[in-house]
Amino acid sequence: MDKRKVIDAYQRGFLTPQECAQVLGLEKSQLQGLLEDLPMEIKRSITLDNHPASG
C-alpha cells in the first residue's frame, strides 16, 4: 500500500494514530516524528492527489 495514502487516511480521520503506525510498520511514537519530517512537497501532493481537477 502507498504510504502517502495511509498518511492521508490518517490525516482525514479514517485511521487512528495506532492503526496508521501499524500499517506503516512503525511504533506509534515514531509516527509523530515521521509526520513532522515529511517534506512539504509530499504533504502538498497528498492533498492534491485527493482533489480531482475541476473542469
C-alpha positions as CSV (number, residue, x, y, z in Angstrom):
1,M,0.0,0.0,0.0
2,D,1.2,3.5,-0.8
3,K,2.4,5.1,2.4
4,R,1.1,8.5,1.2
5,K,-2.4,7.1,1.1
6,V,-2.1,5.7,4.6
7,I,-0.9,9.0,5.9
8,D,-3.7,10.8,4.1
9,A,-6.2,8.5,5.5
10,Y,-4.9,9.2,9.0
11,Q,-4.9,12.9,8.4
12,R,-8.5,12.7,7.2
13,G,-9.5,10.8,10.3
14,F,-10.1,7.4,8.7
15,L,-7.4,5.8,10.8
16,T,-6.3,6.2,14.4
17,P,-2.7,7.0,15.1
18,Q,-2.2,3.5,16.3
19,E,-3.7,2.0,13.1
20,C,-1.7,4.3,10.9
21,A,1.5,3.3,12.6
22,Q,0.7,-0.3,12.4
23,V,0.0,-0.2,8.7
24,L,3.3,1.7,8.2
25,G,5.2,-0.8,10.4
26,L,6.1,1.9,12.9
27,E,5.8,2.4,16.6
28,K,3.1,4.9,17.5
29,S,5.7,7.2,18.9
30,Q,7.6,7.1,15.6
31,L,4.6,8.2,13.7
32,Q,4.7,11.7,15.0
33,G,8.3,12.1,14.0
34,L,7.5,10.8,10.5
35,L,4.7,13.3,10.1
36,E,6.9,16.2,11.3
37,D,9.7,15.2,8.9
38,L,7.5,14.9,5.8
39,P,8.8,17.3,3.1
40,M,6.3,20.0,2.2
41,E,6.1,18.6,-1.4
42,I,4.8,15.3,-0.1
43,K,2.3,16.9,2.2
44,R,1.1,19.0,-0.7
45,S,1.0,16.1,-3.1
46,I,-1.1,14.1,-0.7
47,T,-3.6,16.9,-0.6
48,L,-3.6,17.4,-4.4
49,D,-3.9,13.7,-5.2
50,N,-7.2,13.6,-3.5
51,H,-8.8,16.6,-5.2
52,P,-9.6,16.0,-8.8
53,A,-9.2,18.9,-11.1
54,S,-12.4,20.7,-11.9
55,G,-13.4,21.2,-15.4
